[in-house]
């Protein structure tokens, strides 16, 4: 257990830094002058026109999000392969080809099901 | 030349069934996406993929472990593979006519059925708890989508969401139990765990918690009471052929995983009271399933409760893992696949509209009008209730026989008594089929093409053949179980 107590102390220090700065020290020394503009939610620097509940988001966003995740995961696996390219050799290349082929099936499927065509 | 240390020679043949099924699934969704008009070719194509997979099973004559001792091919995995393939094929054939009637046929349905089968094969062959969980997840994701496949029907969506929320929660239990097993035995590999258990004679609280968590998770997947309440709701909402598949195949996969686990813990199990817990689950399942099924008017809910009771019977045989009991479970799953998917299949065909409840009154008097369907449903009911000369009788008989020989007389007695109770609600279906007049103005559905008739023929022939001549199947299962337990 002695080894873990170090970990516990480290965790306490790590947690205490944001707690101290955000909730204890900063409120004591900062000036508090809230305004209408200041309290608005941040939206890429553009003034928000309405609340999120006033709009319906197209379900398309969900499909695009899913597609994004698919290709995001692809890059996650591509980078380590690129770093160990020489050591992995042809075996790695074949494995990656299989992996990409499976992803491509999903891509073609999405394409033919008109996920990529807008409106 | 070895490609990689974890790829033993011959690995291609070891995973050939899984490769064919996965590739076939991808082929089917692409086929449907590129040729959306050729929907009628989907089911035959899917059937060809399933038959090719079944054929590829026999290419493998030499058993062994692969992928660094995490994947085992043996006669028992082959028997369970064939059970999964049989269940998949029956569901596919029933689903073809059903999907056609509902106008929702698509390549995704068959692809998901195949990928789910791959997940079950991984569960049956996995020698590592992590691999078993991986297979379970592949299977579960396919089930979530298949249950909600009737997208425009709210009840189907509801069932899918219910099963997703509770299934994800149950997987958490299994994962947590596995983590604690790893903490206690220093491995997730079943063979390494078995070596660890062989050196110990007592258990620790950590192990008990791990076992309880794992049993809760697997109990959920098996729909064992008290982890069963999702089953009736999900079966009711799911497309009926999917409900039939769901009530059989995942249970078979979970049971073979449990057989491996119980076998690994072999030396410890008789000394601790864990098996009392499993016996309690079995008794509860049989009592709850059989008594609640009596009051159900909806056929799908009734079959769901009967499924809960049947898992209870199978768990009786699991109380002592030995050659005869494993063989009895293996045979029971095959027979259960034939009769339960057959029953769900007929129910899906006799109904006109999926959205209505499938009540007993809907099948009143159908026995004389749709002669073959009526006969098949009646035979499935006889078999489910365990009346000779059907396969249900002989498989149930062996379950109770092995339980009594292992010394679990009380549990077996409760099983026999509740099974007598079950005869009432099974035969009530037959009563409605043949001795009731249909309601005024009720029109009989004319669904049921060549696919469904073919599937029913397989089910009927299987039930009668195994019921009249069970010896070869029991011998094969016995030999396979001996090979499994001798390792």
Contacts between the chains, C-beta under 8 A, distances in Angstrom:
chain1	res1	chain2	res2	distance
A	91	B	3	5.2
A	91	B	4	5.8
A	102	B	26	7.2
A	105	B	26	4.7
A	105	B	29	7.4
A	105	B	30	6.3
A	108	B	30	6.1
A	108	B	33	6.9
A	108	B	34	8.0
A	109	B	29	5.3
A	109	B	30	6.3
A	109	B	33	5.0
A	112	B	30	7.8
A	112	B	33	3.6
A	112	B	34	5.7
A	113	B	33	5.7
